[in-house]
Amino acid sequence: QVKLVESGGGLVQPGGSLRLSCEASGIIVTLAKMGWYRQAPGNQRELVAVITTTNARYYPESLGGRFAISRDNATNTVSLQMNSLEPEDTGVYYCASISTRTYWGQGTQVTVSS
């Protein structure tokens, strides 16, 4: 059974940074295509970062290079480093294992506000 548990969200001022973590069980993150998504109130869930099984990384151009996805084999976690945060980055952030079936975590709230 695949389980993904996100942590690290919270309230941060504009310009600040946060690091989200996703602890996985039931899968090996280095052998899976993993992603981070976010959903703001009233909006659809959108992709913010992907790391493939060959370590290729993808980010939407709209993020301007502010986010970075990584994974750690020792702890079986996937992380999302977010820098220069803006109020528009506010939302619930979800970790996902992307395959023929996508598994989701429960999400962690990120609020960017002064």
C-alpha positions in Angstrom: 0.0 0.0 0.0 1.4 3.3 -1.0 1.3 6.1 1.5 2.7 9.6 1.1 2.9 12.0 4.0 3.7 15.7 3.5 5.1 18.0 6.1 6.9 21.4 6.3 4.1 23.7 5.4 3.2 26.8 7.3 3.0 30.6 7.3 5.8 32.5 5.7 6.3 36.2 4.7 6.7 37.2 1.0 10.3 36.6 0.0 10.8 33.8 2.5 11.6 30.2 1.9 10.0 26.8 2.9 11.1 23.3 2.4 8.4 20.7 2.1 9.0 17.0 2.6 7.1 13.9 1.5 7.8 10.7 3.3 6.9 7.7 1.2 6.1 4.1 2.1 5.0 1.3 -0.2 7.2 2.7 -3.0 10.9 3.5 -3.5 11.0 7.2 -4.4 14.2 6.7 -6.5 12.4 4.2 -8.7 9.3 6.3 -9.2 8.3 9.4 -11.0 7.4 11.8 -8.2 5.8 15.2 -8.3 4.6 18.1 -6.3 1.3 19.8 -7.0 -0.6 22.7 -5.5 -4.1 23.8 -5.3 -5.2 27.3 -4.3 -8.8 28.0 -3.2 -11.1 28.1 -6.2 -8.4 26.9 -8.6 -7.6 23.5 -10.1 -4.7 21.5 -8.9 -1.5 22.4 -10.8 1.8 20.8 -11.2 4.8 22.6 -9.7 7.6 20.1 -10.0 8.4 16.6 -11.3 11.4 14.3 -10.9 11.7 11.3 -13.2 13.3 7.9 -12.7 16.3 9.2 -14.6 16.6 12.3 -12.4 15.3 14.7 -15.0 13.4 17.6 -13.4 10.6 19.7 -14.8 9.1 22.9 -13.5 6.6 25.2 -15.1 8.3 28.3 -16.5 5.9 30.5 -14.6 7.7 29.6 -11.3 10.8 31.4 -12.5 13.3 28.9 -11.1 12.3 29.5 -7.5 11.4 25.9 -6.7 13.6 22.8 -6.6 12.6 19.1 -6.2 15.0 16.5 -4.8 14.8 13.1 -3.3 16.7 11.1 -0.7 17.2 7.4 -1.0 18.3 7.0 2.6 15.1 8.4 4.0 12.8 7.6 1.1 11.6 11.2 0.9 11.0 13.7 -1.8 11.5 17.4 -1.0 10.5 20.7 -2.5 12.6 23.7 -1.7 10.7 26.9 -2.3 12.5 30.3 -2.4 11.4 33.8 -2.9 7.8 32.9 -2.1 5.0 35.1 -3.3 1.4 35.4 -2.0 0.4 33.7 -5.2 2.2 30.6 -4.0 -0.4 30.1 -1.3 -2.3 26.8 -1.4 -2.3 23.2 -0.4 0.8 21.3 -1.6 0.5 17.7 -2.5 3.1 15.0 -3.1 2.3 12.5 -5.8 3.7 9.2 -7.1 2.9 9.3 -10.8 2.4 6.0 -12.6 -0.4 4.1 -14.3 -2.1 5.0 -11.0 -1.3 8.3 -9.2 -1.1 8.2 -5.5 -1.6 11.4 -3.4 -0.6 12.6 0.0 -3.1 14.4 2.2 -1.5 17.8 1.5 0.2 20.5 3.5 -0.9 24.1 3.7 1.4 26.9 2.6 0.4 30.4 3.3 2.5 33.4 2.0 1.4 36.5 3.7 2.7 39.5 5.6 
